[in-house]
Amino acid sequence: MDSDADEQSIYDGVIGGQINTAADLDALTLSILNKYEIWPALEPELAHTWTLKGLMMQDPLYLVNYLYSGLLATKMFDMLEQQLVDDSMKILEARIDALGAIYNKIETTH
C-alpha cells in the first residue's frame, strides 16, 4: 500500500462490510497495487503483501503518532532557528560594542 488513501480504503472496507476475509484483503491489495505497478498482473502472489503491513493491524493509530512527532519536530526546529538568530544577534551586538570601545579608546588617545 503506497499511500494514506489506500490504507484508508482498508479501514473503510472493513467498516462498510466489503472486507471480511483474507481473500477480500488480497483483492483490495491487488487493486491498489495495480494503480502503481505492472507486477501484480504478472505476479499474483503480490496480493498477499498486505500481510507484511502488521503495524496497520496491531496499531491503527500509528499515523497519528507520526503526525504529532512531525508537528513536534517542526516546532523544535523553529525554536532552534530562533535561538540561533537570538544568539547571533547577541554575538553581533557584543562585537559592535567591542569595536565601539576600541574606536573610543583610539579617539581618546589621539
N, C-alpha and C positions, 0 to 999 in steps of 0.2 A: 504494500500500500504506500503510495508515494505522496499523498497529501492529506491535510486535515479533513478536507471534504470527503475523501474516500474512506477515511477512518470513521467519519461521522455516519457514513452510509451503513456501516455495520451496526452501530447503535440504533439508528433509525429503523433498520430492517428487523432487529430483534424486538423493538418496541412495537413496530407495526405488524408483527406476526409473520413477516416474509422469511425470516431466518429462524429455523427451528432445529436444523441438523447440521452436521459437518458437511454434508453434500451441498446444503444451501450456502454455507460459507465458501466452499470450493467454487461454486458458480459465481458468487459475487466477486471473489478474488480474481477469477479469470476475466470477468467483465471489466474490472478495474485495470488489470494488467494490460488488457488488450488496447486500452486507451493510450498507453505509453510505450509498449514494447511489441516487437514482432514475434518474440519467442513463445508466448503462450499457445499460439496456434500450432507451433512445431513441437512443443514440449508440454503436453497437457498436465504432467506431474507438477508443474508450477502452481496448479490450483491449490496445492497443499501449503503454499508458503505462508498462509495466514497462521499456521501452527507455530511459526518462528517468532510471531509477534506476541509472545506471552505477556509482556508488560501491559498490553491493552486489556487482557482478560484479568490479570491479577490486580491492577491498579488503574481503573478507568479515569482517574483524575490526574494522572501523571502530567498531562499537558498543562493543567492549571499550575502545577509546581513550576514548570518551565516558564510560564507567563510571569509568575511572581519573581522567580530568580532573574529573569530578564529585566523586569522593572527595577529590582534592587540593584543589579549590576549597572544599569543606566544611571540611576541616582548616584551611586558611588563614584562613577566616572565623572559625572557633573561636579560632585563635591571635590574630587581630586583636581579637576581642571581649575575650579575656583580657588582652591588652596594654592595651586601653582601660580595663578595670577596674583593672588594676595602676597605670596612670598616674593615673587619677582618685583612687585611694586615696593615692598619694604626694602629689598636689596637696592633697587634703583634710588629710592629716597635717601638711603644711607650713603650711597656713593655721591649723590648730588650734594648732600650735607658735607661730606668729607672734602669734595672738590671746592665747595664754597669756603670751608675753613682754610684750606691750603691757599686759595686765592686771597682771602682776607689777610692771612699771615704774610704773603708776598707783598701785598699792598702796604701793610703797616711797616715793613722793613725797608721799603724804598721811599 
